[in-house]
Amino acid sequence: MSRQHRTYWTICLVLGVFALIWSVPTIWMVSLSLQPNELLARTTTNTVLGLIPIPFTWDNFVQLFNFGLTPRWFLNSAIVAIGMTVLVLILSTTAGYAFARIPFKGRRLVLAIVLAGLTVPEQVIFIPLYTMFADWGLHNTHVALITPRLAVPLGVFLMVQFFRGIPKELEEAAALDGANRFVIFARIVLPLSIPAVTTLAILTFLYAWNDYLWPLVSAQRQEMFTITVGLGSIQENFAATEGLGRLMASGVVASLPVVVLFVVFQRFVVRGIALGTSR
């Protein structure tokens, strides 16, 4: 084996060890969610490192979905996350293309103002946001849960950087063939930007699914809770009431869609981040 191969396999081994250590808490959470609460009340290490669910049971998940409005909360989170992702992609891609390719007066100033939003903590605008949506009578609706999160300066910045890296000659050739600005954007620029768009979509979905503070403020009725707020509302004093197993089951349920989404589209995320940082 050559020195290059030894170095490669050494790096893979070291990274594998760190990945395993990093994943132990997640594996432990899944294991605890599949064990009876009666057993967990006595010990959480009844098997090797507590990572193997023996005895095995689905009761914690069954009880979780039979209690309260968990399916409705899950649906609310799906509606909010998908709706926010689609609208953010539309706004960020169109705004990013305008800033990157369409010359207009004050473009640099407007872009600077948009990016300045990255420096403003979201908690600062909670009171005016709450007041505004209360005056409109939109609290406890999906509109109120989605709309305040549509302004994403990071998404605009990501798309601007990506669009600037696309050769202008492609757009000029299409313009010579009679294509207008919208056709160029939809048929040439967007297909070339799939890695960046996918990266932004996953980051947006992750943020929307895990968001807790604004749904906690805007949704006062249980039927409008998202999964994060809903599962948080049924936990009292850590797991003293419902059991550690059910607490871990709620964590698995809340994180599973995001994990599946990332595993399926991880190659696009890696490619998008690599291309974005190389420019």
N, C-alpha and C positions, 0 to 999 in steps of 0.2 A: 504494500500500500504506500502510495506516494505521500510526501509531506503535505501536499495540498489536500488530499483526501482525509488525512488524519486531522488536519485543522478543521475541515468541514464537519466531520463527525463529532469532534470535540465540542464545537460550537453548538451543534444540534443537541448533544447530550446535556450541556449546561443549560440551554434554553428550555429543554424538556423538563429538567428538574425544577427550574423556576416556575414553569407553567403549571406543573403538578402542585407545587406548594401554593401557588396563587389560587388554584381551583379547589383546594381542600375545604375552605369554608362553604363553597357552593355545594360540593358533594355532601358535606355534613348536613347542610340544610335539607337537601332532598332526602337523605337517609332518615333524619328525624321526622320528616313529614309522612313517612311510610311506616312509622312505628306506633304502637298503641300508646295513648296518653297515660294509661295506668302504669305502664312500664317506665315511661319517661319521668313520671312523678318521683320515681325512686332513683333512677340513674340515667344518664345520657351516654354512657360508655359501656353498655352491656355486651358489646361485641368488639372486635378488633378496631381500636381507635373510634368506635361509634359510627363507622362509615358504612357498615353492612346492615341493612334493615331486617333484623331477625328478632322477633317474628314480623312478617310482612302484613300490612293492612292498607286498604284504601279508605278506611272510615273517616280519616281526617278530611279528605277531599270531598267525600259525600256529605259530611256534616257541614262543610264550608258552603257548598252550593245549595244545601237545603235550608241554610240559615239566612234570614234577612233577604236582601235583594241582590245577592252576588251576581247572578246572571245579568240583571239589569245594569249593575255597575260596570260589568265587563263590556256590555254593549255600548254604554255611554263612553267609555274610554276608547273603544274602537271607532265610534263615530267622531269623537273629538280628534283623535290622533290621525285618522285617515283624512278627515276634512281639513285639518290644519296642514297636513303634509301636502295635499294637492294644491291648496291655495298659496302656500309659501313657495312651492315650486313655480307656480304661474307668475307670482309677483317678483320673485328673485331672479328668475331667468330673463324675464322681459326687462326689468330694471337693469340687470347686469349687462344685457346686450346693448341697451341704450347708452349706458355710461361707457362701455368699451368701444362701441362702433359708430354711434350717431353723434355727430358734432352739433352742439347747441350752446347758446350763450349761457355762461355760468355753470357749465357741466362740472368743472373741478370743485367749485364751491358747493354745489348741491351734493356731490359725492362725499365731500369732507363732512358736511352736515349729517348725512346718512351714517357714515362710519363713526361719527361722534357718539352715536347711540350706543356703541359698544362700551363706552365709559360710564353710562348711566345705570346704576343698579335698578333692577326692576321693582324692588320694594318701594323706591322713591315715588313711583307714580301710582301706587295701589289706591291711595285715597281718592285722587281725581278720577281714576278709572272706575272705582266702585260707585262714586257719586254720579258719574256720567251714565253708567248702565242702569243705575237705580232710577234716575230721572226718565230714562227711556222705557223703564219697566221690562228690562230684558234679563234680569237675574233669574236663575233657575231655568235657563234655556241653553241649548247647545250653541246658539249664536254668541252668548256672553262668554262661554268657555273657550270658543275658538278665536273670535275676532281680536282680542287684545294681543294674541301671540303671532299675528301675521306679519308684523314688522320685524324682520330678522336681518339686521345689518351684516352679520357674519355671512349669511347666505348670499347677499348682494355682493359682498367683497369676494367670496369664493368664485362666483360666476363671472365677475369682472376679470379676475385674474385668469380664469380659464379661457374666456372668450378672447382675451388679448393674445393668447398663444396660438389661436387658430390663424393660419395664413390668410391675409387679406386677398390674395390672388384668387382663392376659391370664390369669394363673394363677388369680386370684380368680374370673373368669368360668367357667373350666373347673371349678373346685372346686364352684361353685354348680350346675353340670350333673352333678355326681356323680363327677367324675374324681378318682382318688386321686393321691398324690404321685408315684408311679412313672409313671402315665399322663401327668401334666402334664410331667414331666421328659422322657419319651421322645417324646411327640407334639407338644409345644409348644416347650419350651425348646431341645432339641437341634436341631430343624430351623432355628430362628432363629440358632443358633450355628455354622452350617457354616463361615463364614469363619475364626472363631477355632479351631475344631476342625481345619480343614485346615492352618492355619498351624502349630499344635502338632504335627500329624502329620508335616509336612515337616521341621520342625526336629528332631523326634525321630528320624526316619529318617536324616536327614543325620548326626546325632551318632552313631547306632548304626553306620551304614555306615563312617564314618571312624574309629571308635574303634580305638585301637591298643594302649594300655597294658594295659587289663584283659584282653583276649584274649591278649596276649603272656604275661601272668602265669598265667592260668587254663588255657590250652590248651597242653599240652606235646607232644601227638601231632600229627604233620603233617596227618592226615586231619581234625582238628578246627580247624585254622587258619582264620581269616577271611581275606578277600582282602587286607586291609592287612598282616596278619602274614605271610601266605604269600608275597606278592610281595616283602616286605622280606627274607624268609629266603633268597631265591634271588639277591639282589644282593650281590656281594662287591666291595669296593673301588671304589665308584661303578659304573662300567660297564666296568671293565677286562677282565672275563671274558666276559660275554655280549654286550656291545656297547651303545652309546648308544641305538640304535634300539629295542632290546627294552626298555631301561629306560623310554623314553618311552612305548612301547606299554603297559607295565604301568600307568603313570600314567593313560593314557587309559581303559583298562579299569576301573580302580578308581574313576574319577570320572564315567564316562559315565552310570550309572543315576541318580545324584544330579542331574546336569545335566538329563537328560530329565525327571525328576520335577518339578524346579523350573520348567522351561519350560512344562510342561503345566498346572501349577497356580499359576503366578505371580500370576494375577489374584486368586485367593483369598488368597494371602499378603499382597499389597498391601492388599486390602480389610480383612483381619483386623487387620493392624498399624495401619491408619488408624483403624479403629473402636476398637481397644484404647487407642491413645494419645489419642483424643479424649474419653475418659471420665476 
